[in-house]
Amino acid sequence: MGEHSSSNLGKYQSGNPVVQGLLTRYQDTLASLLVPLAPTSVLDVGAGEGMTAAKLHTLPLSFRYKGIDLSPGAVEEARRRNPGLDFQQGSVFELGGQTADVVLCLEVIEHLEDPAKAIDALADAAERAIIVSVPWEPWFRLGNLVRGKYLDRLGNHPEHIQQFNPASIAALVSTRFTHVRVKTSFPWVFACADKR
């Protein structure tokens, strides 16, 4: 992997039991939102190295899956980790008319200069519902400070250019979706919502 490794993959490979506990709870929270939706198809925008895809396929669901990520290295790693699943390189802003019952966009929005444009694109792709997750601020930054990470940036990850809390992510998602349900999984927050 070398140059293709990322901070996302690094956290999943962390030997820190606290980090692993938080990630397990994160994935359990995602499952608690997705399972009741019983999707027939899932489009995972920002699929990374396929860690979420691997978890999703342990759930008591049957659905067609497609993962999209901007990084060619992440797509390559996702394919390696999940043989038989469909992963393609692409951008949230250029989904090319792809649609799915449920669209996931996990830990992506905080990286984007225009989150509202991304929500518009995700709304076009979602046939029934969306689930997004973002770091829960200020707790995510404070957690980084406690761990001695990104001290010169006051705990802010260098790739995070947007900051969200439960109210602000709900407000963003509600511009194109309805019945927004917010669920926290420290230090992240999820918003699950229905297509208008």
N, C-alpha and C positions, 0 to 999 in steps of 0.2 A: 504494500500500500504506500508507504513512504510519504510522498508529497500529497497523496490523496487523503491522508488521515485528517480528521477534523476534531474540533473541540466537542462536537456532538458525539462522535464515536468514542472519544476519550472518556467522556463521562460514563458511558455504558461499560467501558472496560476498566473503570476505576476499581481499585481494591478497597476503597473506603466503605465500610459497612453503612455509614450514615447516608452517603450518596446512593448506594445500592437500595437502601430502604426507601429513600425518597423517590427513586425511579420506579420501584415496584408499586408504590402508592400511586404515582402518576399514571402508570399503565393500568392499574386497577380502576382508577377514576375514569380514564378513557373508556374502558370496557363497560363501566356502569352507565355511560351515556350512549354508547353504540348499540349494545345488545337490545335494549328496548325498541330501537328503531328498526331492527330486523331488516337490514338493507339487502337488496338483491345485487347491488354493485356499489363499490367504494372507489373513489378517486382520491389518492393520497398525494396532495400537492405539497412538495417539500419532504419527500419520503426519506431523504438522507441515505444512510447506509443500510436501510431495510430493517432496523431494529423493531420499529412499530409493526411492520408487516409480519414479522415473525411472531409477535405477540398476538396480533389480530387473528392469525390462523390457528391459534389454540382455543379460540372462543367457540361456544356452541352456536355457530352461525354458518351459513353457506352463502357465499357471495362471490361475484367476479371482482377481482382486485386489479387496479393499475396504480403504479407509483410513478411520480414525476419529480425530478430534482434538477436544479440548475447545474450542479457539479457532475461532470463526466466521471470523475473518480468515485463519487458517492454512488452513482448509478451502477458502475462496475462492481463495487463492493456489495451493493444490495442484491444484484443478480447472483453473485457468488454465494451469499448467505441464504438466499431464497430461490433455489432452482425451480424453474417452472412458473414463477410469478413474472408478471409483465412490468418492467421498469424502463422508463424512457427519459432522456434528457429533455428538459423544457423549463419554461418560466411560468410563474403564476399569471403573468400578464399576457401570455401567448399560449393559451390552452387549445387553440385550434378547433373549437367547437366540441371538444370532448365533454361528455356529461356522465353523471352517475347518480344513483339514488341518493347517496350520502357523500359529501365531499369533506375530507379532512384537510386541515391546514394547521399543522402543529409546530410551534416554535419557529414561525416564519415571519409573521406580521411585524414583529419588533425590529426586523432587519431592513424593512422597506421604507423608502422615502415617501411613498404615496400609499399608505394603508387603505384609504378609501377606494382607490382604483383597484386594489387587490380584492377588496370585498365585492366590488362590482363584477370582476372576472369570476370570482368564486360563485356568486349568485347566478351568473349565466350558466355555470357548469352543474350546479346542484339541482337535481330534479325534485328532491323532497326536503333535505336538511343539510346543515353544515355543523361541523364541530371544529372550533379553533382553540388553540392554547397559546398563551404568552407567559413570559415571566411576570410574576406578581410583584410589582414595585410598591413601596421601597424595599420589600423583604428580600427580593432576589439580590439586589445590590448589597444590602446589609450582610447577607449570607456570604457573599464574596469577600467583603471586608473582614469578616470574622475569620475566614480561611486564609487571609493574607493575599487575596487575588485582586489584581487591577487597582492597587492602592492609589496609583497616580491618576486614576479615573474615578475615584471615590466608589469603587466597586462595580462600576458599569463595564460590562463586557465590551471589548472594542468593536464588535460587530453590531451591537444594539444601538439603533439610532432613534427608536421610539420607546416610550415608557407607558405601561398600562397597569391599571388596577381593575378590580371587578366592575366598577361603574363605567370606566372609560372603554373597556372592551365590549361591554354590553351595549353602550351607546353606539359604538362603531358598527357592530354587527346588526343592530336594529335599523340601520339606514336601509338595508335591503332584505332583512329577514324579520319574522315575527315570532312571538312566544319564546323569547330568549331566556334560556335557563343557564344560570351561572353556577359553577361548582369550583371550589378551590381545592387545590392539592399542593400545599405549601412546598416550595415557593413558586408554584405556577397557578394560573387561573384558566379555567375552560369556559367557553360560551358555546352552547348547543342551541340551535334555532331552526325554525321551520321556514321553508320557502314561502314567500308571500303569494 
